[in-house]
Amino acid sequence: MSNRQTIDARNTFCPGPMMELIAALKQSEIGDEVEVLSSDKGSANDIPAWTKKVGHQLVSSEEHADHWAIVVKKMK
């Protein structure tokens, strides 16, 4: 059964949200999802690009009024 973890990285700046995501994925099982909440708009580009490069799956990327909610699924 997969789990979902949420990281609230709002009010931190690049590369903070990405580093928190990487740390969370290292501790996750394959199939788990990690949601990153980030107010740094760079995360909206950087996290999906990194996810594709390393072979994980971008589940969703949504823009809210004051932050992005980006969900990544651990694939390996």
C-alpha positions as CSV (number, residue, x, y, z in Angstrom):
1,M,0.0,0.0,0.0
2,S,1.4,3.4,-1.0
3,N,1.6,6.3,1.4
4,R,1.5,10.0,0.8
5,Q,3.6,12.5,2.7
6,T,3.3,16.2,2.6
7,I,6.2,18.6,2.9
8,D,5.3,22.2,3.7
9,A,8.2,24.1,2.1
10,R,6.4,27.4,1.8
11,N,8.5,30.4,2.6
12,T,11.7,28.5,1.8
13,F,13.6,29.2,-1.4
14,C,15.4,27.2,-4.0
15,P,16.9,24.7,-3.5
16,G,15.2,24.1,-0.2
17,P,11.9,22.6,-1.5
18,M,13.9,20.3,-3.8
19,M,16.3,19.2,-1.1
20,E,13.4,18.4,1.2
21,L,11.7,16.4,-1.6
22,I,14.9,14.4,-2.3
23,A,15.3,13.6,1.4
24,A,11.7,12.4,1.7
25,L,12.0,10.2,-1.4
26,K,15.1,8.6,0.0
27,Q,13.1,7.5,3.1
28,S,10.1,6.4,1.1
29,E,9.1,3.1,-0.5
30,I,8.6,2.6,-4.2
31,G,5.0,3.7,-5.0
32,D,4.9,6.2,-2.2
33,E,3.9,9.8,-3.1
34,V,5.4,13.0,-1.7
35,E,3.5,16.3,-2.0
36,V,5.6,19.4,-1.8
37,L,3.9,22.8,-1.0
38,S,6.2,25.6,-2.2
39,S,5.8,29.3,-2.6
40,D,8.9,29.5,-4.7
41,K,7.7,29.5,-8.3
42,G,11.1,28.0,-9.4
43,S,9.9,24.8,-7.8
44,A,7.1,24.5,-10.4
45,N,9.8,24.1,-13.1
46,D,12.7,22.6,-11.2
47,I,10.8,19.7,-9.4
48,P,9.1,18.3,-12.6
49,A,12.4,18.6,-14.5
50,W,14.3,16.8,-11.8
51,T,11.6,14.1,-11.4
52,K,11.7,13.3,-15.1
53,K,15.5,13.3,-15.2
54,V,15.9,10.8,-12.3
55,G,13.0,8.6,-13.3
56,H,10.2,9.3,-10.8
57,Q,6.6,10.2,-11.8
58,L,5.1,13.6,-11.6
59,V,1.5,12.9,-10.4
60,S,0.3,16.5,-10.3
61,S,1.4,20.1,-10.2
62,E,-1.2,22.7,-9.2
63,E,-1.0,26.4,-8.7
64,H,-2.9,27.8,-5.8
65,A,-3.2,31.5,-4.7
66,D,0.0,31.6,-2.7
67,H,1.9,28.4,-3.5
68,W,2.3,25.3,-5.7
69,A,1.3,21.8,-4.7
70,I,3.5,19.3,-6.5
71,V,3.1,15.5,-6.1
72,V,5.9,13.1,-7.0
73,K,5.6,9.3,-7.0
74,K,8.7,7.3,-6.2
75,M,9.3,4.9,-9.0
76,K,12.7,3.2,-8.2
